[in-house]
């Protein structure tokens, strides 16, 4: 009689363990999907920031590559003198 009770307990524990594992698995899949969505959003934002940074660097390079005209140099000197 005691042996039957132990077997029944083991079966009950096994069933609840597999049910618990199923719930854990479902929770993990849900979290994984959530992380995938968040990761996709983060990657899109990162790509946009990289694009903006590259554009700014191109613009800065263009500005720095142009020689200053004598008029621009005079204006810069005037600004410095007024300080």
N, C-alpha and C positions, 0 to 999 in steps of 0.2 A: 504494500500500500504506500509506504513512504517513497519507494523507488518510482512508482507511478506519479506521485505528486511532484517529485523532483524533475521527472521528464516533462511533465506539463509546464512546470515553471520555466524550464529551459526553452521549451517551444514558445511560450509567451514572451520570454525575453528576446528570443531570436526574432519573432515577428515584430515586436516593438522596436528592436534595434534596426531592422530593415526599413520599417516605416520612418524611423527617425533619420536614417541615412537618406531615404528618398526626399524627405523635407530638406535636409541639409543640402542635398544635391540641387534641388530646385532653387533654394536660396542662393547657392553659389552661382548657378546659371543666371539668375536674375541680377546678381551683383556684377557678374562678368559683362552682361549686356549693358548695364548702367555704366560701367567703367569704359567699355568700348565707345559708347556715345560721348562720354566726357572726354575721352582721348581724341576722338575725331574733332570735337569742338576745339580742343586745345591745339591740335595740329593745324586746324584752319586759321586760328588766331595767330599762331606762330608764323605760319606762311605769310600772312598779311603783314605782320611786323617786319619780317625779313624783307619783303617786297618794298615796304616803306623805307626801311633803312638803306637798301640798295639805291632807291630813287634819290634819297637825300645825299648819299655819297656821290652819285653821278652829278647832281646839281652842284654840289660843293666843288667837285673836281672841275666842272666847266667854269665856274666863277673864278677859281684860283688859277686856272690856266690862261685866262685873259689878262693881257697886260693892262696896268692902270694908265689911264691917259693923264696928261699934265693937269687937266681941269680937275679930275678926281683927286690927284695928289694935292692940289691947292686947297680943295675943300676939306680934305683930311687935316692939313696943316692948320687951316682956319679954325676947325673944331677944337683941335688940341690947344691952340692959343687962347681960345675963349674960356677954357677951363681954369 
